[in-house]
Amino acid sequence: MLEGSFLSHLVELRARMIRILGVLLLGFIPCAFFARELYTVLAQPLLEKLPQGGQMIATDVATPFFVPMKVAMMMAFVITLPHTLYQIWAFVAPGLYSHEKRVALPLVFGTSLLFFAGMAFAYFAALPVVFEFITYFAPEGVAVMTDISKYLSFVLSMFMAFGVTFEVPVFVIVLVKTGVITIEKLREMRSYVIVGAFIVAAIFTPPDVISQFMLAIPLCLLYELGIFIAALMLKKSNRGIHPNTSSESKKISPEQKDS
């Protein structure tokens, strides 16, 4: 019985993986047709900061083909992410209790939304500042011409750094809901979190003060947001556990009436 159940889960997992990969392939096909335009959009934060006539270069023979294809695949993954998350949710949900489903679904949605928000913040706010700083300090007579593959690696690392940073509220809420840590302890750790935020920013951002502040300050603010949301959720759950008993207290037992 147990073996049959395990095999049925494996079959369902395979079916959902095939659906995820199939939809990802369908999303990649149209993105591949616009791979050049997609890379141009991705490179815009740097291209706007280059001097007049500045451009990017490709040092390997196949780089002009493979790099735009990687961008197209990344865009296809982003577009099809809701479907991917739904397939994961549909596979996991039958094994969850009703109260776990009520918590898990908003967390999945919030995780995706915050990660995209971090990527958008990196693209529209952080990258222009970083490239402004880099090109400004380029010595006289030095032409800034970045290799397109190295640029893609740099941008992806920035997207990951800011995307993970914006997940801080989710991490805080999960830690509180699972009882790993209390709200009071999180508030006591504020000073350590601030120091840690600047250390993380120094590791994952270029060596300029502005970009480090642009990663560290949102991290601290999102930490406070996570504490605030976790506290509200605890208050709500406590109300559910301890319902209003005023109506019950007003009930008089037959013994009390006789007395």
Secondary structure, 3 states (H helix, E strand, C coil): CHHHHHHHHHHHHHHHHHHHHHHHHHHHHHHHHCHHHHHHHHHHHHHCCCCCCCCCECCCCCHHHHHHHHHHHHHHHHHHHHHHHHHHHHHHHHHCCHHHHHHHHHHHHHHHHHHHHHHHHHHHHHHHHHHHHHHHCCCCCCCCCCEHHHHHHHHHHHHHHHHHHCCHHHHHHHHHHCCCCCHHHHHHCHHHHHHHHHHHHHHHCCCCHHHHHHHHHHHHHHHHHHHHHHHHHHHHHHHHHCCCCHHHHCCCCHHHHHC
